[in-house]
Amino acid sequence: MTVTEKTKIADLLKWKRGAEEVLRRFGIEHCSRCSAMEIETVEEGAISHGCDLRELLDALNKLDDA
């Protein structure tokens, strides 16, 4: 699965092994426990927490699929 800016955080956590650790490295690990993760996208999480979207997507897309 390719992670894009429109990927929902909940889907990301189901589909990519190690996604929670990557979110932690980027300072947005609480997104994995937030009730909004079902509707919030990777882009929205990155913007709301001030991390670089391109760098985050690159790191997430290096992960293996679950």
Backbone torsions as a table, in degrees:
resi	resn	phi	psi	omega
1	MET	NA	134.8	175.6
2	THR	-94.0	127.1	178.1
3	VAL	-85.6	129.1	176.4
4	THR	-120.2	175.1	178.4
5	GLU	-62.2	-22.3	-177.8
6	LYS	-93.3	-0.7	178.0
7	THR	-66.3	130.9	176.1
8	LYS	-70.2	141.4	-178.3
9	ILE	-60.9	-38.9	178.8
10	ALA	-61.2	-41.8	178.5
11	ASP	-66.1	-43.1	178.1
12	LEU	-54.2	-46.7	-177.8
13	LEU	-66.6	-27.8	177.3
14	LYS	-79.8	-35.1	-168.6
15	TRP	-97.9	-15.4	-176.5
16	LYS	-124.9	119.2	175.5
17	ARG	-66.8	129.4	177.6
18	GLY	88.0	5.8	-177.7
19	ALA	-62.3	-38.2	-178.6
20	GLU	-63.5	-38.4	178.4
21	GLU	-65.4	-40.0	177.5
22	VAL	-64.2	-43.8	177.5
23	LEU	-59.3	-38.7	178.9
24	ARG	-63.3	-43.9	179.7
25	ARG	-61.9	-30.2	-179.7
26	PHE	-91.8	3.4	175.7
27	GLY	79.8	19.0	-179.7
28	ILE	-125.9	33.4	-177.6
29	GLU	-62.3	-26.8	-179.4
30	HIS	-66.5	-15.7	175.4
31	CYS	-61.9	-27.8	-178.8
32	SER	-75.2	-10.1	179.1
33	ARG	-118.0	0.7	-175.6
34	CYS	-81.8	141.6	179.2
35	SER	-66.3	-19.2	179.2
36	ALA	-80.3	-4.7	-175.9
37	MET	-62.2	-21.2	177.6
38	GLU	-70.2	-26.0	-178.0
39	ILE	-117.6	-18.5	-177.4
40	GLU	-80.5	137.0	178.9
41	THR	-91.3	166.9	175.9
42	VAL	-58.6	-41.5	179.2
43	GLU	-60.9	-46.5	-179.4
44	GLU	-63.5	-39.5	177.6
45	GLY	-64.2	-43.6	179.8
46	ALA	-63.3	-45.1	-178.9
47	ILE	-65.3	-46.9	-175.2
48	SER	-68.3	-20.1	-179.3
49	HIS	-113.2	8.2	171.7
50	GLY	69.1	32.1	176.9
51	CYS	-108.2	159.3	-176.9
52	ASP	-73.4	116.1	-175.7
53	LEU	-61.7	-45.7	-177.6
54	ARG	-61.5	-45.2	179.5
55	GLU	-63.7	-41.0	178.6
56	LEU	-63.0	-47.2	179.3
57	LEU	-61.8	-42.0	178.2
58	ASP	-58.8	-45.3	-179.2
59	ALA	-66.0	-42.0	-179.5
60	LEU	-67.3	-37.1	-178.6
61	ASN	-75.8	-9.9	173.6
62	LYS	-81.7	-13.6	-178.7
63	LEU	-75.2	154.4	174.9
64	ASP	-78.5	150.1	174.2
65	ASP	-69.7	148.6	179.7
66	ALA	-76.4	NA	NA
